[in-house]
Amino acid sequence: MANNFEYYSPTRVVFGKETEQQVGKLIREYGGSRVLIVYGGKSAIRSGLLEKTKNILLQENLYVAELGGVVPNPHLEKVYEGI
């Protein structure tokens, strides 16, 4: 028999056309000031989404750093690179 436990995981999902425009304001709403954009391959760059997102964040005067080349279950070296 498993031990008793409580799990609390509030999640807010903002979904829809052009909702990426809200990302800076949402980060500010939660008290954020620094953002690490983590992405895998080059599709985020080729699609223009990375640059668009960075510009939205910069308009909110947020500090933005990038970490590309991230794969599922990254090696510890990549984690330290992000830190």
Distance bins in CASP14 RR format, pairs under 12 A and 6 or more apart:
PFRMAT RR
TARGET T0000
AUTHOR 0000-0000-0000
RMODE 2
METHOD distances of the structure
MODEL  1
10 30 0 0 0 0 0 1 0 0 0 0 0
12 19 0 0 0 0 0 1 0 0 0 0 0
12 22 0 0 0 0 0 1 0 0 0 0 0
12 26 0 0 0 0 1 0 0 0 0 0 0
12 27 0 0 0 0 0 1 0 0 0 0 0
12 29 0 0 0 0 1 0 0 0 0 0 0
12 30 0 0 0 0 1 0 0 0 0 0 0
13 19 0 0 0 0 1 0 0 0 0 0 0
13 26 0 0 0 0 0 1 0 0 0 0 0
14 20 0 0 0 0 1 0 0 0 0 0 0
14 21 0 0 0 0 0 1 0 0 0 0 0
14 22 1 0 0 1 0 0 0 0 0 0 0
14 23 0 0 0 0 1 0 0 0 0 0 0
14 24 0 0 0 0 0 1 0 0 0 0 0
14 25 0 0 0 0 0 1 0 0 0 0 0
14 26 1 0 0 1 0 0 0 0 0 0 0
14 27 0 0 0 0 0 1 0 0 0 0 0
14 29 0 0 0 0 0 1 0 0 0 0 0
15 22 0 0 0 0 0 1 0 0 0 0 0
16 22 0 0 0 0 1 0 0 0 0 0 0
18 49 0 0 0 0 0 1 0 0 0 0 0
18 52 0 0 0 0 0 1 0 0 0 0 0
18 56 0 0 0 0 0 1 0 0 0 0 0
19 25 0 0 0 0 0 1 0 0 0 0 0
19 26 0 0 0 0 1 0 0 0 0 0 0
19 53 0 0 0 0 0 1 0 0 0 0 0
19 56 0 0 0 0 0 1 0 0 0 0 0
20 26 0 0 0 0 0 1 0 0 0 0 0
20 37 0 0 0 0 0 1 0 0 0 0 0
20 44 0 0 0 0 0 1 0 0 0 0 0
20 47 0 0 0 0 0 1 0 0 0 0 0
20 48 0 0 0 0 0 1 0 0 0 0 0
20 49 1 0 0 1 0 0 0 0 0 0 0
20 50 0 0 0 0 0 1 0 0 0 0 0
20 51 0 0 0 0 0 1 0 0 0 0 0
20 52 1 0 0 1 0 0 0 0 0 0 0
20 53 1 0 0 1 0 0 0 0 0 0 0
20 54 0 0 0 0 0 1 0 0 0 0 0
20 55 0 0 0 0 0 1 0 0 0 0 0
20 56 1 0 0 1 0 0 0 0 0 0 0
20 57 0 0 0 0 0 1 0 0 0 0 0
21 52 0 0 0 0 1 0 0 0 0 0 0
21 53 0 0 0 0 1 0 0 0 0 0 0
21 55 0 0 0 0 0 1 0 0 0 0 0
21 56 1 0 0 1 0 0 0 0 0 0 0
21 57 0 0 0 0 0 1 0 0 0 0 0
21 59 0 0 0 0 1 0 0 0 0 0 0
21 60 0 0 0 0 0 1 0 0 0 0 0
22 28 0 0 0 0 0 1 0 0 0 0 0
22 29 0 0 0 0 1 0 0 0 0 0 0
22 53 0 0 0 0 0 1 0 0 0 0 0
22 56 0 0 0 0 1 0 0 0 0 0 0
22 57 0 0 0 0 0 1 0 0 0 0 0
22 59 0 0 0 0 0 1 0 0 0 0 0
22 60 0 0 0 0 0 1 0 0 0 0 0
23 29 0 0 0 0 0 1 0 0 0 0 0
23 30 0 0 0 0 0 1 0 0 0 0 0
23 32 0 0 0 0 0 1 0 0 0 0 0
23 35 0 0 0 0 1 0 0 0 0 0 0
23 37 0 0 0 0 1 0 0 0 0 0 0
23 49 0 0 0 0 0 1 0 0 0 0 0
23 52 0 0 0 0 1 0 0 0 0 0 0
23 53 1 0 0 1 0 0 0 0 0 0 0
23 54 0 0 0 0 0 1 0 0 0 0 0
23 55 0 0 0 0 0 1 0 0 0 0 0
23 56 1 0 1 0 0 0 0 0 0 0 0
23 57 1 0 0 1 0 0 0 0 0 0 0
23 58 0 0 0 0 0 1 0 0 0 0 0
23 59 0 0 0 0 0 1 0 0 0 0 0
23 60 0 0 0 0 1 0 0 0 0 0 0
23 62 0 0 0 0 1 0 0 0 0 0 0
23 64 0 0 0 0 0 1 0 0 0 0 0
24 30 0 0 0 0 0 1 0 0 0 0 0
24 31 0 0 0 0 0 1 0 0 0 0 0
24 32 0 0 0 0 1 0 0 0 0 0 0
24 33 0 0 0 0 0 1 0 0 0 0 0
24 34 0 0 0 0 0 1 0 0 0 0 0
24 35 0 0 0 0 1 0 0 0 0 0 0
24 37 0 0 0 0 0 1 0 0 0 0 0
24 53 0 0 0 0 1 0 0 0 0 0 0
24 54 0 0 0 0 0 1 0 0 0 0 0
24 55 0 0 0 0 0 1 0 0 0 0 0
24 56 1 0 1 0 0 0 0 0 0 0 0
24 57 1 0 1 0 0 0 0 0 0 0 0
24 58 0 0 0 0 1 0 0 0 0 0 0
24 59 1 0 0 1 0 0 0 0 0 0 0
24 60 1 0 1 0 0 0 0 0 0 0 0
24 61 0 0 0 0 1 0 0 0 0 0 0
24 62 1 0 0 1 0 0 0 0 0 0 0
24 63 0 0 0 0 0 1 0 0 0 0 0
24 64 0 0 0 0 0 1 0 0 0 0 0
25 31 0 0 0 0 0 1 0 0 0 0 0
25 32 0 0 0 0 0 1 0 0 0 0 0
25 56 0 0 0 0 1 0 0 0 0 0 0
25 57 0 0 0 0 0 1 0 0 0 0 0
25 59 0 0 0 0 1 0 0 0 0 0 0
25 60 1 0 0 1 0 0 0 0 0 0 0
25 61 0 0 0 0 0 1 0 0 0 0 0
25 62 0 0 0 0 0 1 0 0 0 0 0
26 32 0 0 0 0 1 0 0 0 0 0 0
26 35 0 0 0 0 0 1 0 0 0 0 0
26 56 0 0 0 0 0 1 0 0 0 0 0
26 57 0 0 0 0 0 1 0 0 0 0 0
26 60 0 0 0 0 1 0 0 0 0 0 0
26 62 0 0 0 0 0 1 0 0 0 0 0
27 33 0 0 0 0 1 0 0 0 0 0 0
27 34 0 0 0 0 1 0 0 0 0 0 0
27 35 1 0 0 1 0 0 0 0 0 0 0
27 36 0 0 0 0 0 1 0 0 0 0 0
27 37 0 0 0 0 0 1 0 0 0 0 0
27 53 0 0 0 0 0 1 0 0 0 0 0
27 56 0 0 0 0 1 0 0 0 0 0 0
27 57 1 0 0 1 0 0 0 0 0 0 0
27 58 0 0 0 0 0 1 0 0 0 0 0
27 59 0 0 0 0 0 1 0 0 0 0 0
27 60 1 0 0 1 0 0 0 0 0 0 0
27 61 0 0 0 0 0 1 0 0 0 0 0
27 62 1 0 0 1 0 0 0 0 0 0 0
27 63 0 0 0 0 0 1 0 0 0 0 0
27 64 0 0 0 0 0 1 0 0 0 0 0
28 34 0 0 0 0 0 1 0 0 0 0 0
28 35 0 0 0 0 0 1 0 0 0 0 0
28 56 0 0 0 0 0 1 0 0 0 0 0
28 57 0 0 0 0 1 0 0 0 0 0 0
28 59 0 0 0 0 0 1 0 0 0 0 0
28 60 1 0 1 0 0 0 0 0 0 0 0
28 61 0 0 0 0 1 0 0 0 0 0 0
28 62 1 0 0 1 0 0 0 0 0 0 0
29 60 0 0 0 0 0 1 0 0 0 0 0
30 62 0 0 0 0 0 1 0 0 0 0 0
31 60 0 0 0 0 0 1 0 0 0 0 0
31 62 0 0 0 0 0 1 0 0 0 0 0
32 57 0 0 0 0 0 1 0 0 0 0 0
32 60 0 0 0 0 1 0 0 0 0 0 0
32 61 0 0 0 0 0 1 0 0 0 0 0
32 62 1 0 0 1 0 0 0 0 0 0 0
32 63 0 0 0 0 1 0 0 0 0 0 0
32 64 0 0 0 0 0 1 0 0 0 0 0
33 57 0 0 0 0 0 1 0 0 0 0 0
33 60 0 0 0 0 1 0 0 0 0 0 0
33 61 0 0 0 0 1 0 0 0 0 0 0
33 62 1 0 0 1 0 0 0 0 0 0 0
33 63 1 0 0 1 0 0 0 0 0 0 0
33 64 0 0 0 0 0 1 0 0 0 0 0
34 57 0 0 0 0 1 0 0 0 0 0 0
34 60 0 0 0 0 0 1 0 0 0 0 0
34 61 0 0 0 0 0 1 0 0 0 0 0
34 62 1 0 0 1 0 0 0 0 0 0 0
34 63 1 0 1 0 0 0 0 0 0 0 0
34 64 0 0 0 0 1 0 0 0 0 0 0
34 65 1 0 0 1 0 0 0 0 0 0 0
35 53 0 0 0 0 1 0 0 0 0 0 0
35 54 0 0 0 0 1 0 0 0 0 0 0
35 56 0 0 0 0 0 1 0 0 0 0 0
35 57 1 0 1 0 0 0 0 0 0 0 0
35 58 0 0 0 0 1 0 0 0 0 0 0
35 60 0 0 0 0 1 0 0 0 0 0 0
35 61 0 0 0 0 0 1 0 0 0 0 0
35 62 1 0 1 0 0 0 0 0 0 0 0
35 63 1 0 0 1 0 0 0 0 0 0 0
35 64 1 0 1 0 0 0 0 0 0 0 0
35 65 1 0 0 1 0 0 0 0 0 0 0
35 66 0 0 0 0 1 0 0 0 0 0 0
35 67 0 0 0 0 0 1 0 0 0 0 0
36 54 0 0 0 0 0 1 0 0 0 0 0
36 57 0 0 0 0 0 1 0 0 0 0 0
36 62 0 0 0 0 0 1 0 0 0 0 0
36 63 0 0 0 0 1 0 0 0 0 0 0
36 64 0 0 0 0 1 0 0 0 0 0 0
36 65 1 0 1 0 0 0 0 0 0 0 0
36 66 1 0 0 1 0 0 0 0 0 0 0
36 67 1 0 0 1 0 0 0 0 0 0 0
36 68 0 0 0 0 0 1 0 0 0 0 0
36 70 0 0 0 0 0 1 0 0 0 0 0
36 79 0 0 0 0 0 1 0 0 0 0 0
36 81 0 0 0 0 0 1 0 0 0 0 0
36 82 1 0 0 1 0 0 0 0 0 0 0
36 83 0 0 0 0 1 0 0 0 0 0 0
37 44 0 0 0 0 1 0 0 0 0 0 0
37 45 0 0 0 0 0 1 0 0 0 0 0
37 49 0 0 0 0 1 0 0 0 0 0 0
37 50 1 0 0 1 0 0 0 0 0 0 0
37 51 0 0 0 0 0 1 0 0 0 0 0
37 52 0 0 0 0 0 1 0 0 0 0 0
37 53 1 0 0 1 0 0 0 0 0 0 0
37 54 1 0 0 1 0 0 0 0 0 0 0
37 55 0 0 0 0 0 1 0 0 0 0 0
37 56 0 0 0 0 0 1 0 0 0 0 0
37 57 1 0 0 1 0 0 0 0 0 0 0
37 58 0 0 0 0 0 1 0 0 0 0 0
37 62 0 0 0 0 0 1 0 0 0 0 0
37 63 0 0 0 0 0 1 0 0 0 0 0
37 64 1 0 0 1 0 0 0 0 0 0 0
37 65 1 0 0 1 0 0 0 0 0 0 0
37 66 1 0 1 0 0 0 0 0 0 0 0
37 67 1 0 0 1 0 0 0 0 0 0 0
37 68 0 0 0 0 1 0 0 0 0 0 0
37 69 0 0 0 0 0 1 0 0 0 0 0
37 70 0 0 0 0 0 1 0 0 0 0 0
37 82 0 0 0 0 0 1 0 0 0 0 0
38 44 0 0 0 0 1 0 0 0 0 0 0
38 50 0 0 0 0 0 1 0 0 0 0 0
38 53 0 0 0 0 0 1 0 0 0 0 0
38 64 0 0 0 0 0 1 0 0 0 0 0
38 65 0 0 0 0 1 0 0 0 0 0 0
38 66 0 0 0 0 1 0 0 0 0 0 0
38 67 1 0 1 0 0 0 0 0 0 0 0
38 68 1 0 0 1 0 0 0 0 0 0 0
38 69 0 0 0 0 1 0 0 0 0 0 0
38 70 1 0 1 0 0 0 0 0 0 0 0
38 71 0 0 0 0 0 1 0 0 0 0 0
38 72 0 0 0 0 0 1 0 0 0 0 0
38 74 0 0 0 0 1 0 0 0 0 0 0
38 78 0 0 0 0 1 0 0 0 0 0 0
38 79 0 0 0 0 0 1 0 0 0 0 0
38 81 0 0 0 0 0 1 0 0 0 0 0
38 82 1 0 0 1 0 0 0 0 0 0 0
38 83 0 0 0 0 0 1 0 0 0 0 0
39 45 0 0 0 0 1 0 0 0 0 0 0
39 46 0 0 0 0 0 1 0 0 0 0 0
39 47 0 0 0 0 0 1 0 0 0 0 0
39 48 0 0 0 0 0 1 0 0 0 0 0
39 49 0 0 0 0 1 0 0 0 0 0 0
39 50 1 0 0 1 0 0 0 0 0 0 0
39 51 0 0 0 0 0 1 0 0 0 0 0
39 53 0 0 0 0 1 0 0 0 0 0 0
39 54 0 0 0 0 0 1 0 0 0 0 0
39 65 0 0 0 0 0 1 0 0 0 0 0
39 66 1 0 0 1 0 0 0 0 0 0 0
39 67 1 0 0 1 0 0 0 0 0 0 0
39 68 1 0 1 0 0 0 0 0 0 0 0
39 69 1 0 0 1 0 0 0 0 0 0 0
39 70 1 0 0 1 0 0 0 0 0 0 0
39 71 0 0 0 0 0 1 0 0 0 0 0
40 46 0 0 0 0 0 1 0 0 0 0 0
40 49 0 0 0 0 0 1 0 0 0 0 0
40 50 0 0 0 0 0 1 0 0 0 0 0
40 66 0 0 0 0 0 1 0 0 0 0 0
40 67 0 0 0 0 1 0 0 0 0 0 0
40 68 1 0 1 0 0 0 0 0 0 0 0
40 69 1 0 1 0 0 0 0 0 0 0 0
40 70 1 0 1 0 0 0 0 0 0 0 0
40 71 1 0 0 1 0 0 0 0 0 0 0
40 72 0 0 0 0 1 0 0 0 0 0 0
40 74 0 0 0 0 1 0 0 0 0 0 0
40 78 0 0 0 0 0 1 0 0 0 0 0
41 47 0 0 0 0 0 1 0 0 0 0 0
41 49 0 0 0 0 0 1 0 0 0 0 0
41 50 0 0 0 0 0 1 0 0 0 0 0
41 66 0 0 0 0 0 1 0 0 0 0 0
41 67 0 0 0 0 0 1 0 0 0 0 0
41 68 1 0 0 1 0 0 0 0 0 0 0
41 69 1 0 1 0 0 0 0 0 0 0 0
41 70 0 0 0 0 1 0 0 0 0 0 0
41 71 0 0 0 0 1 0 0 0 0 0 0
42 48 0 0 0 0 0 1 0 0 0 0 0
42 49 0 0 0 0 0 1 0 0 0 0 0
42 50 0 0 0 0 1 0 0 0 0 0 0
42 68 0 0 0 0 1 0 0 0 0 0 0
42 69 0 0 0 0 1 0 0 0 0 0 0
43 49 0 0 0 0 1 0 0 0 0 0 0
43 50 0 0 0 0 1 0 0 0 0 0 0
43 68 0 0 0 0 0 1 0 0 0 0 0
43 69 0 0 0 0 0 1 0 0 0 0 0
44 50 1 0 1 0 0 0 0 0 0 0 0
44 51 0 0 0 0 1 0 0 0 0 0 0
44 52 0 0 0 0 0 1 0 0 0 0 0
44 53 0 0 0 0 1 0 0 0 0 0 0
44 54 0 0 0 0 0 1 0 0 0 0 0
44 66 0 0 0 0 1 0 0 0 0 0 0
44 67 0 0 0 0 0 1 0 0 0 0 0
44 68 0 0 0 0 1 0 0 0 0 0 0
44 69 0 0 0 0 1 0 0 0 0 0 0
44 70 0 0 0 0 0 1 0 0 0 0 0
45 51 1 0 0 1 0 0 0 0 0 0 0
45 52 0 0 0 0 0 1 0 0 0 0 0
45 53 0 0 0 0 0 1 0 0 0 0 0
45 54 0 0 0 0 0 1 0 0 0 0 0
45 66 0 0 0 0 1 0 0 0 0 0 0
45 68 0 0 0 0 1 0 0 0 0 0 0
45 69 0 0 0 0 0 1 0 0 0 0 0
47 53 0 0 0 0 0 1 0 0 0 0 0
48 54 0 0 0 0 1 0 0 0 0 0 0
48 55 0 0 0 0 0 1 0 0 0 0 0
49 55 0 0 0 0 0 1 0 0 0 0 0
49 56 0 0 0 0 0 1 0 0 0 0 0
50 56 0 0 0 0 0 1 0 0 0 0 0
50 57 0 0 0 0 0 1 0 0 0 0 0
50 64 0 0 0 0 0 1 0 0 0 0 0
50 66 1 0 0 1 0 0 0 0 0 0 0
50 67 0 0 0 0 0 1 0 0 0 0 0
50 68 0 0 0 0 1 0 0 0 0 0 0
50 69 0 0 0 0 0 1 0 0 0 0 0
51 57 0 0 0 0 0 1 0 0 0 0 0
51 58 0 0 0 0 0 1 0 0 0 0 0
51 64 0 0 0 0 0 1 0 0 0 0 0
51 66 0 0 0 0 0 1 0 0 0 0 0
52 58 0 0 0 0 0 1 0 0 0 0 0
52 59 0 0 0 0 0 1 0 0 0 0 0
53 59 0 0 0 0 0 1 0 0 0 0 0
53 60 0 0 0 0 0 1 0 0 0 0 0
53 62 0 0 0 0 0 1 0 0 0 0 0
53 64 0 0 0 0 1 0 0 0 0 0 0
53 66 0 0 0 0 1 0 0 0 0 0 0
54 60 0 0 0 0 0 1 0 0 0 0 0
54 62 0 0 0 0 1 0 0 0 0 0 0
54 63 0 0 0 0 0 1 0 0 0 0 0
54 64 1 0 1 0 0 0 0 0 0 0 0
54 65 0 0 0 0 1 0 0 0 0 0 0
54 66 1 0 0 1 0 0 0 0 0 0 0
55 62 0 0 0 0 0 1 0 0 0 0 0
55 64 0 0 0 0 1 0 0 0 0 0 0
56 62 0 0 0 0 1 0 0 0 0 0 0
56 64 0 0 0 0 1 0 0 0 0 0 0
57 63 0 0 0 0 1 0 0 0 0 0 0
57 64 1 0 1 0 0 0 0 0 0 0 0
57 65 0 0 0 0 0 1 0 0 0 0 0
57 66 0 0 0 0 0 1 0 0 0 0 0
58 64 1 0 0 1 0 0 0 0 0 0 0
58 65 0 0 0 0 0 1 0 0 0 0 0
65 81 0 0 0 0 0 1 0 0 0 0 0
65 82 0 0 0 0 1 0 0 0 0 0 0
65 83 0 0 0 0 0 1 0 0 0 0 0
66 81 0 0 0 0 0 1 0 0 0 0 0
66 82 0 0 0 0 1 0 0 0 0 0 0
67 74 0 0 0 0 1 0 0 0 0 0 0
67 77 0 0 0 0 0 1 0 0 0 0 0
67 78 1 0 0 1 0 0 0 0 0 0 0
67 79 0 0 0 0 1 0 0 0 0 0 0
67 80 0 0 0 0 0 1 0 0 0 0 0
67 81 1 0 0 1 0 0 0 0 0 0 0
67 82 1 0 1 0 0 0 0 0 0 0 0
67 83 0 0 0 0 1 0 0 0 0 0 0
68 74 0 0 0 0 0 1 0 0 0 0 0
68 78 0 0 0 0 1 0 0 0 0 0 0
68 81 0 0 0 0 1 0 0 0 0 0 0
68 82 0 0 0 0 1 0 0 0 0 0 0
69 75 0 0 0 0 0 1 0 0 0 0 0
69 77 0 0 0 0 0 1 0 0 0 0 0
69 78 1 0 0 1 0 0 0 0 0 0 0
69 81 0 0 0 0 1 0 0 0 0 0 0
69 82 0 0 0 0 0 1 0 0 0 0 0
70 77 0 0 0 0 0 1 0 0 0 0 0
70 78 1 0 0 1 0 0 0 0 0 0 0
70 79 0 0 0 0 1 0 0 0 0 0 0
70 81 0 0 0 0 1 0 0 0 0 0 0
70 82 0 0 0 0 1 0 0 0 0 0 0
71 77 0 0 0 0 0 1 0 0 0 0 0
71 78 1 0 0 1 0 0 0 0 0 0 0
71 79 0 0 0 0 0 1 0 0 0 0 0
72 78 0 0 0 0 0 1 0 0 0 0 0
73 79 0 0 0 0 0 1 0 0 0 0 0
74 80 0 0 0 0 1 0 0 0 0 0 0
74 81 0 0 0 0 1 0 0 0 0 0 0
74 82 0 0 0 0 1 0 0 0 0 0 0
74 83 0 0 0 0 0 1 0 0 0 0 0
75 81 0 0 0 0 1 0 0 0 0 0 0
75 82 0 0 0 0 0 1 0 0 0 0 0
76 82 0 0 0 0 0 1 0 0 0 0 0
76 83 0 0 0 0 0 1 0 0 0 0 0
77 83 0 0 0 0 0 1 0 0 0 0 0
END
